[in-house]
Every structure is written in C-alpha cells, then in structure tokens.
C-alpha cells in the first residue's frame, strides 16, 4: 500500500494479537480453533487494528483513517460509518 503504513513489528503484533484473541475465544468456548475470514472482518478484530494503528498515527488523523480502512478492506466512508456506529455501541 502506498501512503501511511505501520512497520513490520507493528504488523506482526497486529496479526498475533488478533490471532490470539480468536484462539482464546474458540478455546474458552470449547470450539475447534479455526480462524476464518469472518473473524478478520469481525468488529473485535477491527478494534485491534485501530489500537495498533493509533500507536503510529493520531486516532482521528487522515493517516489512521486511511490505514484502518485499508486493513479492514473498507472504503474511507464505510470505515468512518463503522467507527461511528462502533463508538455508539461501546458507549451505550
């Protein structure tokens, strides 16, 4: 991707943190551990992406918005809509 990005260590942290989150979820719920595309598109994974990106760029910056949208495979506008809805959900 051209434009804002995270370094290799941050990318590794992102993938490890998301993977461990889903492994824990499946193990605790006594389910077979099988991480799928649906897990990578899940809001919890999106929150992990935001957390890692926010360490590199200010949370509401254009760089953070563009990078989060890219990692989440969303358009900029769809990411902003998702983020607004997620913040409403978390602050209910």
C-alpha positions in Angstrom: 0.0 0.0 0.0 1.2 3.5 -0.8 0.7 6.1 1.8 0.6 5.6 5.6 1.7 2.3 6.9 2.9 0.5 10.0 6.3 -1.2 10.3 6.9 -4.9 10.3 7.0 -5.2 14.1 3.6 -3.5 14.4 2.1 -5.6 11.6 3.4 -8.8 13.4 1.9 -7.5 16.7 -1.5 -6.9 15.0 -1.7 -10.3 13.4 -0.5 -12.0 16.6 -2.9 -10.1 18.8 -5.9 -10.8 16.6 -4.9 -14.5 16.2 -4.5 -15.0 19.9 -7.8 -13.2 20.6 -9.7 -15.7 18.3 -7.7 -18.7 19.6 -8.7 -17.7 23.1 -12.3 -17.2 22.1 -12.6 -20.7 20.5 -10.7 -22.5 23.2 -12.8 -20.9 26.1 -16.0 -21.8 24.2 -14.7 -25.3 23.6 -14.9 -24.9 19.9 -12.4 -26.1 17.3 -9.9 -23.4 16.7 -10.4 -22.4 13.1 -9.8 -18.7 12.4 -11.7 -17.7 9.3 -12.2 -14.6 7.2 -15.3 -13.8 9.2 -13.1 -13.5 12.3 -10.8 -11.0 10.5 -13.9 -8.9 9.4 -15.3 -9.0 13.0 -15.7 -5.7 14.9 -13.3 -7.0 17.6 -10.6 -7.5 15.1 -11.3 -4.0 13.7 -10.8 -2.7 17.3 -7.4 -4.4 17.4 -6.5 -2.8 14.1 -7.5 0.6 15.4 -5.4 0.1 18.6 -2.3 -0.8 16.7 -2.7 2.0 14.1 -3.3 4.5 16.9 0.2 3.8 18.2 1.6 5.1 14.9 -0.8 7.8 14.0 -3.3 10.0 15.9 -6.5 8.1 16.2 -8.7 10.5 14.1 -6.0 11.6 11.6 -6.4 11.0 7.9 -3.4 8.6 8.0 -5.1 6.5 10.7 -8.4 6.6 8.8 -6.8 5.5 5.5 -4.8 2.8 7.1 -7.6 1.3 9.2 -9.9 1.4 6.1 -7.2 -0.4 4.1 -6.6 -3.1 6.7 -10.4 -3.6 7.2 -11.0 -3.7 3.4 -13.5 -0.9 3.7 -13.7 2.4 1.8 -12.8 5.5 3.8 -16.5 6.4 4.2 -17.5 2.9 5.2 -14.8 2.8 7.8 -16.0 6.2 9.2 -19.6 4.9 9.4 -18.4 1.7 11.0 -16.3 3.6 13.5 -19.2 6.0 14.4 -21.5 3.0 15.0 -18.9 1.1 17.0 -18.3 4.1 19.3 -22.1 4.4 19.8 -22.3 0.7 20.6 -19.3 0.9 23.1 -20.6 4.0 24.8 -24.2 2.9 25.1 
